[in-house]
Amino acid sequence: MIALFMDLKQIEYFVRVAELGSFTRAAVALNVAQPALSRQVRLLEVELRQNLLVRNGRGATPTEAGKLLLAHGRGILHQVERAREELGRVRGALAGHVAMGLPPSLARVLAVPLTRAFRRQLPEASLSISEGLSATMQEWLATGRLDIAVLYNARPAPDLEIHPLYDEDLMLVEPRPPGLPEDPPPPPVPLRNVARLPLVIPSRPNAIRMHVEAEMANIGCRPTVALEIDGVSAILDLVADGAGAALLSRNAVASSIRPSAYRMRPVSDPPLRTRLCLAVSSQRPATLTQQATLALIRSTLEQLNAR
C-alpha cells in the first residue's frame, strides 16, 4: 500500500499551474519563485508516481492523471477555504479572500462604495479588485485568477455561471459648448448619424467597442474612429479637448472629475444598450464569503442606480 503525504501547498501549486497552463504565470500569480514552484510540483509527481503535467515550450498541460487530480484538488482547496470560513464564523465574522474584476468604466463608480460596504460587513475578509476588459476577465475567471467579475455583454461559456444584472444605455458624449445650459435634455441622435461622427473609442476586444460595431453593422454602417484609446479617463479628457465624441454610460461620465464639461445625448434608431452581468466560475463553488460579496455587489449597484 502506498502512503501519500500530499501537502496543501503542493496541491495549490499544481492546481494553479494546471489552470494557468504555465509555470511562469503560476509563479507570478502565487508570488513564489519559479524554481521553487517547479520543485514542489515535481515532488508531488514523485509522491504520486504519476506524471501530472506535460511540459513543453508553450507551457504545461495536465495529463489524464493531472486532470483527475485537478478536479479533486479544486474540491480539496474549496473545502479548506470553507473550513477557514466556518472557523471565522465561530469568531463572529466570515473570513477569506475574494478576488474581483471590474471593467474600467464601472470601477470608477463602484470600487469605492463597494469597498466601504465590504469592510463594514466583512471585516475579517480581504478583497482585491482588478480592472480589465470583459473578454480578459472571462479568461481570468476560468483560470482562477478571479473569483467574481462584473462583465459587459458576457459570452456564454461552459465553465462560467453568468447572472444578468441590468441593461445600461450608452450615451453619445460630446464637449459641452460654452454657455450651453444643462436643461432641457438634448434630443436623441440616430445611430446612423453617430457613425458619421469622429469617435474616441476603446480598442478591440473591448466589449463596448464590439457592441457598437455590431449594432452599426446591423444598420449597414461602421464607426468613424478618430482615436483608439483604452481607459475612461483618457477618453473623456480627449473628448473635452475636442478630439471627438465618445459612447459611454451615464455612470462613467457622472463619476468623472468634471461631468459638467460634457453633454450627453441618448442614441436612437436603434438605442445602444449593453448588458451588465455578474460572472463566477462553474468549476469552483462559491465560498460563503464570495456569496456575501455577490450580494454586496448587487445591493451597491442598486443603490447607485437609485440615485
C-alpha positions in Angstrom: 0.0 0.0 0.0 1.3 3.4 -1.0 1.4 6.1 1.7 0.5 9.5 0.4 1.8 12.7 2.0 0.5 15.4 -0.3 0.5 18.8 1.4 -1.9 21.6 0.6 0.8 23.9 -0.8 1.7 21.3 -3.4 -1.9 20.8 -4.4 -2.4 24.6 -4.6 0.7 25.0 -6.7 -0.3 22.2 -9.1 -3.9 23.4 -9.5 -2.7 26.9 -10.3 -0.1 25.7 -12.9 -2.8 23.4 -14.5 -5.3 26.3 -14.6 -2.9 28.9 -16.0 -1.2 26.4 -18.3 2.2 27.8 -17.4 4.8 27.6 -14.6 5.8 31.2 -15.3 2.3 32.6 -15.0 1.5 30.5 -11.9 4.7 31.7 -10.2 3.6 35.3 -10.7 0.1 34.6 -9.5 1.3 32.8 -6.4 4.1 35.2 -5.8 6.7 32.4 -5.5 10.0 31.8 -7.3 9.5 29.6 -10.4 12.2 27.0 -9.4 10.5 26.5 -6.0 7.2 26.1 -7.7 8.6 23.6 -10.2 10.3 21.6 -7.4 7.1 21.3 -5.3 5.0 20.1 -8.3 7.8 17.6 -9.2 7.8 16.3 -5.6 4.1 15.8 -5.9 4.5 13.8 -9.0 7.2 11.7 -7.4 5.0 11.1 -4.4 2.0 10.0 -6.6 4.3 8.1 -9.0 2.4 9.8 -11.8 3.3 12.5 -14.4 0.7 15.2 -13.8 1.8 17.7 -16.4 3.1 17.6 -20.0 5.8 20.3 -20.1 6.6 21.9 -23.4 7.8 25.1 -24.9 4.3 26.5 -24.9 3.6 25.8 -21.2 2.2 22.9 -19.3 -1.0 20.9 -19.8 -2.5 18.2 -17.5 -2.1 14.5 -18.3 -5.1 12.3 -17.7 -3.9 11.7 -14.2 -3.4 15.5 -13.9 -7.0 16.2 -15.0 -8.2 13.8 -12.3 -6.1 15.4 -9.6 -7.1 18.9 -10.8 -10.8 18.1 -10.2 -10.0 16.6 -6.7 -7.6 19.4 -5.9 -10.1 22.1 -6.6 -12.5 20.3 -4.3 -9.9 20.0 -1.5 -8.9 23.6 -1.7 -12.5 24.7 -1.7 -13.2 22.6 1.4 -10.2 24.1 3.2 -11.5 27.6 2.4 -14.9 26.6 3.7 -13.3 25.3 6.9 -11.5 28.6 7.4 -14.8 30.4 6.9 -16.6 28.2 9.4 -13.8 28.9 11.9 -14.2 32.6 11.2 -17.9 32.4 11.9 -17.1 30.9 15.3 -15.1 34.1 15.9 -18.2 36.0 14.8 -17.3 37.0 11.2 -16.7 35.5 7.8 -13.1 35.3 6.7 -11.3 34.5 3.4 -10.2 36.4 0.4 -12.2 37.5 -2.7 -10.6 38.5 -6.0 -12.9 40.6 -8.1 -12.7 42.1 -11.6 -14.4 45.2 -12.8 -14.5 46.9 -16.2 -12.7 50.3 -16.0 -15.9 52.4 -16.7 -17.6 50.7 -13.8 -14.6 50.6 -11.5 -14.7 54.4 -11.3 -18.2 54.3 -9.9 -18.4 51.0 -7.9 -14.9 50.5 -6.4 -15.2 53.0 -3.5 -18.7 52.3 -2.3 -18.3 48.6 -2.6 -15.0 48.6 -0.7 -16.6 50.6 2.1 -19.6 48.1 2.3 -17.2 45.1 2.2 -15.1 46.5 5.1 -18.2 47.2 7.1 -19.9 43.9 6.6 -17.0 41.5 6.2 -14.2 43.0 8.4 -12.4 39.7 8.8 -12.2 39.1 5.0 -9.9 40.7 2.4 -10.8 42.0 -1.1 -8.7 42.6 -4.2 -10.0 44.4 -7.2 -8.6 44.2 -10.7 -9.6 46.2 -13.8 -9.7 44.6 -17.2 -11.6 44.1 -20.4 -14.6 41.8 -20.2 -13.0 39.2 -22.6 -9.9 39.2 -20.5 -11.7 38.9 -17.2 -13.6 35.9 -18.5 -10.3 34.1 -19.0 -9.2 35.2 -15.5 -12.3 33.6 -14.1 -11.6 30.3 -15.9 -8.0 30.2 -14.7 -8.8 31.0 -11.1 -7.2 34.5 -11.1 -10.6 36.0 -10.3 -13.5 34.7 -8.1 -16.1 37.2 -9.3 -16.3 39.5 -12.3 -18.7 42.2 -13.5 -18.8 42.0 -17.2 -20.4 43.8 -20.2 -22.2 41.5 -22.7 -20.7 38.3 -21.2 -20.3 35.5 -23.7 -21.8 32.2 -22.6 -19.2 29.6 -21.7 -19.4 26.1 -20.2 -17.0 27.0 -17.3 -18.9 30.1 -16.2 -22.1 31.0 -14.4 -23.5 34.3 -15.8 -26.2 36.2 -14.0 -27.6 39.3 -15.8 -27.9 42.4 -13.6 -29.4 45.1 -15.8 -29.2 46.8 -19.2 -27.4 50.1 -19.4 -27.8 52.8 -22.1 -24.8 54.1 -23.9 -24.8 57.8 -24.4 -23.2 60.0 -27.1 -20.7 62.1 -25.1 -19.5 65.4 -26.5 -17.8 68.5 -25.1 -20.4 71.0 -23.7 -20.3 74.2 -25.8 -19.5 77.3 -23.7 -22.6 78.8 -22.2 -24.9 75.8 -23.1 -27.3 75.2 -20.2 -27.8 71.7 -18.9 -31.6 71.8 -19.4 -33.6 71.0 -21.4 -32.2 67.5 -22.2 -30.8 67.3 -25.7 -32.8 65.3 -28.3 -31.7 61.7 -29.2 -29.3 61.2 -32.1 -29.9 58.4 -34.6 -27.2 55.7 -34.5 -26.6 56.2 -38.3 -25.6 59.8 -37.5 -23.4 58.7 -34.7 -21.5 56.6 -37.2 -20.5 59.7 -39.1 -19.0 61.5 -36.1 -15.3 61.1 -35.2 -15.3 58.8 -32.2 -12.7 58.3 -29.4 -13.3 54.7 -28.7 -11.6 51.7 -26.9 -9.6 49.2 -29.0 -10.9 45.7 -29.7 -11.8 43.4 -27.9 -13.4 45.9 -25.5 -17.0 44.8 -25.0 -18.5 48.3 -25.7 -16.4 48.7 -28.8 -17.5 45.3 -30.1 -21.2 46.1 -29.3 -21.1 49.4 -31.0 -19.6 47.9 -34.2 -22.1 45.1 -34.2 -25.1 47.4 -33.8 -23.8 49.7 -36.5 -23.2 46.8 -38.8 -26.8 45.7 -38.4 -27.9 49.0 -40.0 -25.3 48.9 -42.7 -22.7 51.4 -41.4 -19.5 51.4 -39.3 -17.9 53.8 -36.8 -15.7 56.6 -37.8 -12.7 56.1 -35.5 -10.8 59.2 -34.7 -8.7 57.7 -31.9 -8.4 54.3 -30.2 -7.6 54.5 -26.5 -8.3 52.4 -23.5 -9.4 54.0 -20.3 -12.4 56.1 -19.4 -10.4 59.0 -18.0 -8.3 59.3 -21.1 -11.3 59.1 -23.4 -13.1 61.8 -21.5 -10.0 64.0 -21.5 -9.7 63.7 -25.2 -13.4 64.4 -25.7 -13.1 67.6 -23.6 -10.1 68.6 -25.7 -12.1 68.3 -28.9 -10.6 65.1 -30.3 -14.1 63.6 -31.0 -17.1 62.2 -29.3 -17.5 59.0 -27.2 -20.0 56.4 -26.4 -20.1 55.8 -22.6 -22.6 55.1 -19.8 -24.1 57.9 -17.7 -22.2 56.5 -14.7 -18.9 56.7 -16.5 -19.4 60.4 -17.1 -21.1 61.2 -13.8 -18.0 59.8 -11.9 -15.6 61.9 -13.9 -13.7 64.9 -12.4 -15.8 67.5 -14.3 -19.1 65.9 -15.5 -20.5 69.4 -16.3 -17.8 69.6 -19.1 -19.8 67.1 -21.2 -23.1 66.9 -23.0 -24.8 63.5 -23.1 -27.3 62.6 -25.8 -29.3 59.4 -26.0 -28.8 57.2 -29.1 -31.9 56.1 -31.1 -32.9 54.0 -34.1 -31.8 51.7 -32.5 -30.8 52.7 -28.9 -27.4 51.4 -27.7 -27.8 49.2 -24.6 -25.2 46.9 -23.0 -26.0 44.2 -20.5 -24.1 44.2 -17.2 -23.6 40.7 -15.7 -22.1 39.0 -12.7 -20.0 36.0 -13.5 -18.4 33.3 -11.4 -16.6 30.1 -12.3 -18.8 27.0 -12.5 -15.7 24.9 -11.7 -15.2 26.2 -8.2 -18.3 26.6 -6.0 -18.6 30.0 -4.3 -17.5 30.2 -0.7 -19.7 31.9 1.9 -17.5 35.0 1.7 -17.8 35.1 -2.1 -21.6 34.6 -1.8 -21.8 37.5 0.6 -19.7 39.6 -1.8 -22.0 38.8 -4.7 -24.9 40.1 -2.6 -22.9 43.3 -1.7 -22.2 44.0 -5.4 -25.9 43.7 -6.2 -27.1 45.9 -3.4 -24.4 48.5 -4.1 -25.3 48.7 -7.8 -29.0 49.1 -6.8 -28.1 52.0 -4.6 -26.0 53.7 -7.3 -28.8 53.3 -9.9 -31.4 54.6 -7.5 -29.6 58.0 -7.2 
